[in-house]
Amino acid sequence: MNNEYTAIIIKDDDWWLGWIEEIPGVNAQERTKKELIISLKEAVKDIIELRRQQARSEIKDNFEEIMLVL
């Protein structure tokens, strides 16, 4: 998957805080900017996989998967 997302990051005292604009619930807090970016990337992957699993668990049967490329 090659998608682009917008990370909003700020320095707050000794911490770097950030979130992804396009995906509610993806946020992180780290001591360094580099660590924050890594955490945000991991959080994006984790939440997309979690939501995929949740959606599939609600499907009873007879469905089709179609890949959308934006």
Secondary structure, 3 states (H helix, E strand, C coil): CCCCCCEEEEEECCEEEEEECCCCCCEEEECCHHHHHHHHHHHHHHHHHHHHHHHHHCCCCCCCCCCCCC
